[in-house]
Amino acid sequence: MILRLWKKYNSIIAYLFWGVVTTLVNIGVFMLWYHAGGNYQVGTVLAWFLSVLVAFFSNKVWVFNSHYTGVADTLREMLSFFGARLLTLVIDIVITWLGISILHWDVLVVKIIDNVVVVLANYVFSKLFVFRSR
């Protein structure tokens, strides 16, 4: 029973695990940048870039089990992955701007809400457009 559930949902479980890791990278880098006196918008982009690198390799290997190992195929996947993530970077920037500059909410609360929305959107984009079976 447990093995059958694992086989059925292993990609979702792996995505959630690596999503937590990626989220911790994103929030950690952002908060370090912000508390060091950096601009929160620059911190958002820096945190996005580093967390997308972590997400790409973890998703490629452990979530979607991509079997492309050649340089050209890996670069195509990476460009597709980063391209899909650019859309969620826009979402990320809008949510942090609204939460921090307009609503004046706590920065950490904004980043947590932001990351929940972004992780869900990223899963859909990765599943549908990046690591789909060919």
Phi and psi in degrees as GROMACS dihedral restraints (atoms count N, CA, C in turn):
[ dihedral_restraints ]
;  ai    aj    ak    al  type     phi  dphi    fc
    3     4     5     6     1   -65.8    20    10
    4     5     6     7     1   -41.5    20    10
    6     7     8     9     1   -62.8    20    10
    7     8     9    10     1   -39.5    20    10
    9    10    11    12     1   -65.0    20    10
   10    11    12    13     1   -42.0    20    10
   12    13    14    15     1   -64.6    20    10
   13    14    15    16     1   -40.2    20    10
   15    16    17    18     1   -60.7    20    10
   16    17    18    19     1   -46.1    20    10
   18    19    20    21     1   -63.3    20    10
   19    20    21    22     1   -36.8    20    10
   21    22    23    24     1   -72.1    20    10
   22    23    24    25     1   -38.5    20    10
   24    25    26    27     1  -116.1    20    10
   25    26    27    28     1    14.2    20    10
   27    28    29    30     1   -62.7    20    10
   28    29    30    31     1   -35.1    20    10
   30    31    32    33     1   -70.1    20    10
   31    32    33    34     1   -34.4    20    10
   33    34    35    36     1   -70.0    20    10
   34    35    36    37     1   -42.0    20    10
   36    37    38    39     1   -63.7    20    10
   37    38    39    40     1   -45.1    20    10
   39    40    41    42     1   -63.6    20    10
   40    41    42    43     1   -41.2    20    10
   42    43    44    45     1   -62.0    20    10
   43    44    45    46     1   -42.6    20    10
   45    46    47    48     1   -63.8    20    10
   46    47    48    49     1   -43.9    20    10
   48    49    50    51     1   -59.4    20    10
   49    50    51    52     1   -52.9    20    10
   51    52    53    54     1   -70.0    20    10
   52    53    54    55     1   -26.1    20    10
   54    55    56    57     1   -64.3    20    10
   55    56    57    58     1   -38.7    20    10
   57    58    59    60     1   -64.7    20    10
   58    59    60    61     1   -45.6    20    10
   60    61    62    63     1   -59.7    20    10
   61    62    63    64     1   -47.7    20    10
   63    64    65    66     1   -63.1    20    10
   64    65    66    67     1   -40.4    20    10
   66    67    68    69     1   -63.3    20    10
   67    68    69    70     1   -41.7    20    10
   69    70    71    72     1   -63.1    20    10
   70    71    72    73     1   -40.2    20    10
   72    73    74    75     1   -61.7    20    10
   73    74    75    76     1   -47.6    20    10
   75    76    77    78     1   -61.0    20    10
   76    77    78    79     1   -52.6    20    10
   78    79    80    81     1   -66.6    20    10
   79    80    81    82     1   -41.0    20    10
   81    82    83    84     1   -61.3    20    10
   82    83    84    85     1   -48.8    20    10
   84    85    86    87     1   -63.6    20    10
   85    86    87    88     1   -44.4    20    10
   87    88    89    90     1   -59.7    20    10
   88    89    90    91     1   -49.0    20    10
   90    91    92    93     1   -67.1    20    10
   91    92    93    94     1   -38.8    20    10
   93    94    95    96     1   -60.5    20    10
   94    95    96    97     1   -46.1    20    10
   96    97    98    99     1   -61.5    20    10
   97    98    99   100     1   -48.3    20    10
   99   100   101   102     1   -63.0    20    10
  100   101   102   103     1   -45.6    20    10
  102   103   104   105     1   -74.0    20    10
  103   104   105   106     1   -15.6    20    10
  105   106   107   108     1   -84.4    20    10
  106   107   108   109     1     1.1    20    10
  108   109   110   111     1    97.1    20    10
  109   110   111   112     1     7.4    20    10
  111   112   113   114     1   -77.3    20    10
  112   113   114   115     1   155.9    20    10
  114   115   116   117     1   -64.2    20    10
  115   116   117   118     1   133.3    20    10
  117   118   119   120     1   -65.5    20    10
  118   119   120   121     1   -28.8    20    10
  120   121   122   123     1   -71.5    20    10
  121   122   123   124     1   -39.7    20    10
  123   124   125   126     1   -65.6    20    10
  124   125   126   127     1   -41.4    20    10
  126   127   128   129     1   -60.8    20    10
  127   128   129   130     1   -36.4    20    10
  129   130   131   132     1   -62.1    20    10
  130   131   132   133     1   -45.1    20    10
  132   133   134   135     1   -69.4    20    10
  133   134   135   136     1   -42.7    20    10
  135   136   137   138     1   -62.2    20    10
  136   137   138   139     1   -47.1    20    10
  138   139   140   141     1   -62.7    20    10
  139   140   141   142     1   -38.5    20    10
  141   142   143   144     1   -60.1    20    10
  142   143   144   145     1   -49.7    20    10
  144   145   146   147     1   -60.1    20    10
  145   146   147   148     1   -49.0    20    10
  147   148   149   150     1   -66.9    20    10
  148   149   150   151     1   -39.2    20    10
  150   151   152   153     1   -71.4    20    10
  151   152   153   154     1   -30.5    20    10
  153   154   155   156     1   -68.8    20    10
  154   155   156   157     1   -36.1    20    10
  156   157   158   159     1   -60.9    20    10
  157   158   159   160     1   -47.0    20    10
  159   160   161   162     1   -61.3    20    10
  160   161   162   163     1   -45.2    20    10
  162   163   164   165     1   -63.6    20    10
  163   164   165   166     1   -40.8    20    10
  165   166   167   168     1   -59.4    20    10
  166   167   168   169     1   -53.4    20    10
  168   169   170   171     1   -68.6    20    10
  169   170   171   172     1   -38.2    20    10
  171   172   173   174     1   -69.4    20    10
  172   173   174   175     1   -40.4    20    10
  174   175   176   177     1   -66.9    20    10
  175   176   177   178     1   -40.8    20    10
  177   178   179   180     1   -60.6    20    10
  178   179   180   181     1   -46.2    20    10
  180   181   182   183     1   -87.5    20    10
  181   182   183   184     1   -49.8    20    10
  183   184   185   186     1  -104.0    20    10
  184   185   186   187     1   -17.2    20    10
  186   187   188   189     1  -101.3    20    10
  187   188   189   190     1   -56.5    20    10
  189   190   191   192     1  -101.5    20    10
  190   191   192   193     1     0.0    20    10
  192   193   194   195     1    47.3    20    10
  193   194   195   196     1    49.8    20    10
  195   196   197   198     1   -66.5    20    10
  196   197   198   199     1   131.4    20    10
  198   199   200   201     1   -98.4    20    10
  199   200   201   202     1     4.2    20    10
  201   202   203   204     1   -74.0    20    10
  202   203   204   205     1   122.3    20    10
  204   205   206   207     1  -120.1    20    10
  205   206   207   208     1   -12.0    20    10
  207   208   209   210     1   -71.3    20    10
  208   209   210   211     1   156.0    20    10
  210   211   212   213     1   -62.3    20    10
  211   212   213   214     1   -46.9    20    10
  213   214   215   216     1   -62.5    20    10
  214   215   216   217     1   -45.3    20    10
  216   217   218   219     1   -67.2    20    10
  217   218   219   220     1   -40.1    20    10
  219   220   221   222     1   -65.3    20    10
  220   221   222   223     1   -41.6    20    10
  222   223   224   225     1   -64.3    20    10
  223   224   225   226     1   -39.5    20    10
  225   226   227   228     1   -62.1    20    10
  226   227   228   229     1   -45.8    20    10
  228   229   230   231     1   -61.5    20    10
  229   230   231   232     1   -43.3    20    10
  231   232   233   234     1   -64.3    20    10
  232   233   234   235     1   -43.7    20    10
  234   235   236   237     1   -64.3    20    10
  235   236   237   238     1   -40.8    20    10
  237   238   239   240     1   -64.0    20    10
  238   239   240   241     1   -42.8    20    10
  240   241   242   243     1   -62.7    20    10
  241   242   243   244     1   -50.8    20    10
  243   244   245   246     1   -64.9    20    10
  244   245   246   247     1   -36.2    20    10
  246   247   248   249     1   -62.2    20    10
  247   248   249   250     1   -45.3    20    10
  249   250   251   252     1   -64.2    20    10
  250   251   252   253     1   -36.9    20    10
  252   253   254   255     1   -71.5    20    10
  253   254   255   256     1   -22.1    20    10
  255   256   257   258     1   -61.7    20    10
  256   257   258   259     1   -37.2    20    10
  258   259   260   261     1   -62.6    20    10
  259   260   261   262     1   -42.8    20    10
  261   262   263   264     1   -75.8    20    10
  262   263   264   265     1   -19.9    20    10
  264   265   266   267     1   -64.5    20    10
  265   266   267   268     1   -40.3    20    10
  267   268   269   270     1   -61.4    20    10
  268   269   270   271     1   -44.5    20    10
  270   271   272   273     1   -59.2    20    10
  271   272   273   274     1   -45.0    20    10
  273   274   275   276     1   -56.8    20    10
  274   275   276   277     1   -49.5    20    10
  276   277   278   279     1   -63.7    20    10
  277   278   279   280     1   -42.4    20    10
  279   280   281   282     1   -65.6    20    10
  280   281   282   283     1   -45.5    20    10
  282   283   284   285     1   -63.7    20    10
  283   284   285   286     1   -44.9    20    10
  285   286   287   288     1   -65.8    20    10
  286   287   288   289     1   -38.2    20    10
  288   289   290   291     1   -64.0    20    10
  289   290   291   292     1   -48.1    20    10
  291   292   293   294     1   -61.8    20    10
  292   293   294   295     1   -47.4    20    10
  294   295   296   297     1   -68.0    20    10
  295   296   297   298     1   -42.3    20    10
  297   298   299   300     1   -88.7    20    10
  298   299   300   301     1   -52.2    20    10
  300   301   302   303     1   -81.9    20    10
  301   302   303   304     1   -36.3    20    10
  303   304   305   306     1   -93.7    20    10
  304   305   306   307     1   -50.7    20    10
  306   307   308   309     1   -89.3    20    10
  307   308   309   310     1   -15.8    20    10
  309   310   311   312     1    57.8    20    10
  310   311   312   313     1    39.0    20    10
  312   313   314   315     1   -78.1    20    10
  313   314   315   316     1   165.9    20    10
  315   316   317   318     1   -60.5    20    10
  316   317   318   319     1   134.3    20    10
  318   319   320   321     1   -58.8    20    10
  319   320   321   322     1   -44.6    20    10
  321   322   323   324     1   -64.9    20    10
  322   323   324   325     1   -41.3    20    10
  324   325   326   327     1   -61.5    20    10
  325   326   327   328     1   -43.6    20    10
  327   328   329   330     1   -60.0    20    10
  328   329   330   331     1   -45.9    20    10
  330   331   332   333     1   -65.2    20    10
  331   332   333   334     1   -34.6    20    10
  333   334   335   336     1   -68.3    20    10
  334   335   336   337     1   -48.2    20    10
  336   337   338   339     1   -59.2    20    10
  337   338   339   340     1   -46.5    20    10
  339   340   341   342     1   -55.6    20    10
  340   341   342   343     1   -46.4    20    10
  342   343   344   345     1   -68.0    20    10
  343   344   345   346     1   -33.5    20    10
  345   346   347   348     1   -62.2    20    10
  346   347   348   349     1   -47.9    20    10
  348   349   350   351     1   -62.4    20    10
  349   350   351   352     1   -45.6    20    10
  351   352   353   354     1   -66.7    20    10
  352   353   354   355     1   -41.4    20    10
  354   355   356   357     1   -62.2    20    10
  355   356   357   358     1   -43.0    20    10
  357   358   359   360     1   -63.6    20    10
  358   359   360   361     1   -45.2    20    10
  360   361   362   363     1   -63.9    20    10
  361   362   363   364     1   -40.7    20    10
  363   364   365   366     1   -62.8    20    10
  364   365   366   367     1   -38.5    20    10
  366   367   368   369     1   -61.3    20    10
  367   368   369   370     1   -47.5    20    10
  369   370   371   372     1   -60.5    20    10
  370   371   372   373     1   -47.2    20    10
  372   373   374   375     1   -64.0    20    10
  373   374   375   376     1   -41.3    20    10
  375   376   377   378     1   -65.3    20    10
  376   377   378   379     1   -44.8    20    10
  378   379   380   381     1   -65.1    20    10
  379   380   381   382     1   -42.1    20    10
  381   382   383   384     1   -84.3    20    10
  382   383   384   385     1   -33.5    20    10
  384   385   386   387     1  -119.8    20    10
  385   386   387   388     1   -29.3    20    10
  387   388   389   390     1   -97.3    20    10
  388   389   390   391     1   -59.5    20    10
  390   391   392   393     1  -104.0    20    10
  391   392   393   394     1    31.3    20    10
  393   394   395   396     1   -71.5    20    10
  394   395   396   397     1   153.7    20    10
  396   397   398   399     1   -70.9    20    10
  397   398   399   400     1   139.6    20    10
